Amino acid sequence: MSTDSDIIRRFRDSPAVFGELYDRHASVIYRYAARRAGDFAADDVTSETFLVAWEQLEAYDLDRDDARPWLFGIATNLLRRHHRAEAKVLKAAAKASSREAVADDSDRIAAQVDATVATGCIARTLKSMAAIDRETLLLYAWADLTYEGIASAMEVPVGTVRSRLNRARRAL
């Protein structure tokens, strides 16, 4: 199986191989975008991510075998444009967290209410967090990137990633 940098090298001779990069990573970019901004924005963010990648492919560092951090960096920058939608999703989750009078006739209902309250608390905490800390945390938790991958995606040192994740964990 070829690495992402191999695909990008071949792209320079045959642009059609870009589809391999898309096939390999589009689903994880979509899932990340959907979790951050909702399904309504995920399609746009995913397609825009690969459009930007296509346009900037000549500048890609071929020493990096894995293009995921680079792609997640592009997606994160695009998601900043969709921040209003993300804020609305978090605000709605926080509103949904209020406990309503629910008949306690089963453990399932109680667990569901507790989960809703917990989700609201988490959403409020995420919303109150500095955007840069929230983005770092979500790249770690939802995109499943390593510290090094996050550092690459956000173009910061690994120590900065560690500091941001520490702040986010303390807030949560």
C-alpha positions in Angstrom: 0.0 0.0 0.0 1.4 3.4 -1.0 1.8 6.2 1.5 0.1 9.6 1.0 3.3 11.2 0.0 3.7 8.5 -2.8 0.2 9.4 -4.0 1.1 13.0 -4.1 4.3 12.3 -5.9 2.4 10.4 -8.6 -0.2 13.2 -8.7 2.4 15.5 -10.2 2.5 13.2 -13.3 -1.1 12.0 -13.2 -3.6 14.3 -11.5 -6.2 11.5 -11.6 -4.5 9.7 -8.6 -5.8 12.5 -6.3 -8.9 10.4 -6.1 -6.9 7.8 -4.1 -6.1 10.5 -1.5 -9.8 11.5 -1.4 -10.9 7.8 -1.1 -8.5 7.2 1.7 -9.3 10.2 3.9 -12.7 11.8 2.9 -14.7 9.7 5.4 -12.6 10.7 8.4 -12.6 14.4 7.4 -16.4 14.2 7.0 -16.9 12.6 10.4 -14.7 15.2 12.0 -16.5 18.0 10.3 -20.0 16.5 11.1 -19.1 16.3 14.8 -17.8 19.9 14.8 -20.4 21.7 12.7 -23.2 19.2 12.1 -24.1 17.2 9.0 -25.4 20.2 7.2 -21.9 21.7 7.0 -19.9 18.5 6.9 -20.4 17.9 3.1 -19.3 21.5 2.3 -16.3 21.3 4.7 -15.2 18.0 3.3 -15.4 19.1 -0.3 -13.8 22.4 0.4 -11.0 20.6 2.3 -10.1 18.5 -0.8 -10.5 21.5 -3.1 -8.0 23.5 -1.0 -5.7 20.4 -0.8 -5.9 20.0 -4.6 -4.9 23.7 -5.0 -2.1 23.5 -2.5 -0.7 20.0 -3.4 2.4 21.4 -4.9 3.4 22.9 -1.6 2.9 19.6 0.3 6.0 18.4 2.3 6.7 15.0 0.7 8.7 14.0 3.8 5.4 13.5 5.6 4.0 10.1 4.7 0.6 10.7 6.3 -1.4 13.6 4.9 -4.1 13.4 7.6 -2.6 16.1 9.8 -2.3 18.4 6.8 -5.9 17.7 5.7 -7.2 18.1 9.3 -5.4 21.4 9.4 -7.2 22.6 6.3 -10.5 21.3 7.6 -10.0 23.0 10.9 -9.3 26.3 9.2 -12.5 25.9 7.1 -14.5 25.0 10.2 -13.5 28.4 11.7 -15.7 29.9 8.9 -18.5 27.6 10.1 -18.0 28.6 13.7 -21.4 30.2 13.9 -23.0 26.9 13.1 -20.9 25.1 15.7 -21.9 27.7 18.3 -25.6 27.1 17.5 -25.2 23.3 17.9 -23.5 23.7 21.2 -26.1 26.3 22.3 -28.9 23.9 21.4 -27.2 21.0 23.3 -26.9 23.2 26.3 -30.5 24.2 26.2 -31.6 20.6 25.8 -29.8 19.8 29.0 -32.4 21.2 31.3 -34.1 18.6 33.4 -37.8 18.4 32.7 -40.3 16.6 34.9 -39.9 13.0 33.7 -41.6 10.1 35.3 -39.0 7.9 36.8 -40.6 4.6 35.7 -37.4 3.0 34.3 -33.7 3.1 34.6 -33.4 3.7 30.8 -35.3 7.0 31.1 -33.2 8.1 34.1 -30.0 7.2 32.2 -31.2 9.1 29.2 -32.0 12.2 31.2 -28.6 12.0 33.0 -26.9 11.7 29.6 -28.7 14.7 28.3 -27.7 16.8 31.3 -24.1 15.6 31.0 -24.1 16.4 27.3 -25.4 19.9 28.1 -22.7 20.4 30.7 -20.0 19.3 28.3 -21.5 21.5 25.6 -21.5 24.6 27.9 -17.9 23.9 28.9 -16.8 23.4 25.3 -18.6 26.7 24.3 -16.9 28.6 27.2 -13.5 27.3 26.3 -11.1 29.3 24.2 -11.6 28.4 20.6 -8.0 27.3 20.1 -8.2 25.0 23.2 -11.5 23.6 21.9 -10.1 22.9 18.4 -7.1 21.2 19.9 -9.2 19.0 22.1 -11.6 18.1 19.3 -8.7 17.2 17.0 -7.5 14.9 19.7 -10.8 13.4 20.7 -12.8 13.3 17.4 -10.1 13.3 14.7 -8.0 10.8 16.7 -4.8 12.6 15.9 -1.6 12.2 17.9 0.0 15.2 19.6 2.4 15.4 16.7 -0.4 15.2 14.2 -2.3 18.1 16.0 0.9 20.1 16.1 1.3 19.6 12.4 -2.3 20.4 11.6 -2.3 23.6 13.7 1.3 24.5 12.8 2.4 24.9 16.4 5.0 23.1 18.6 4.0 19.8 20.3 4.5 21.6 23.7 1.8 24.0 22.8 -0.5 21.2 22.0 0.2 19.6 25.4 -0.5 22.9 27.1 -3.8 23.4 25.3 -4.9 19.9 26.0 -4.0 20.3 29.6 -6.2 23.4 29.9 -9.0 21.8 28.0 -8.9 18.7 30.3 -8.9 20.9 33.4 -11.9 22.8 32.1 -13.8 19.6 31.4 
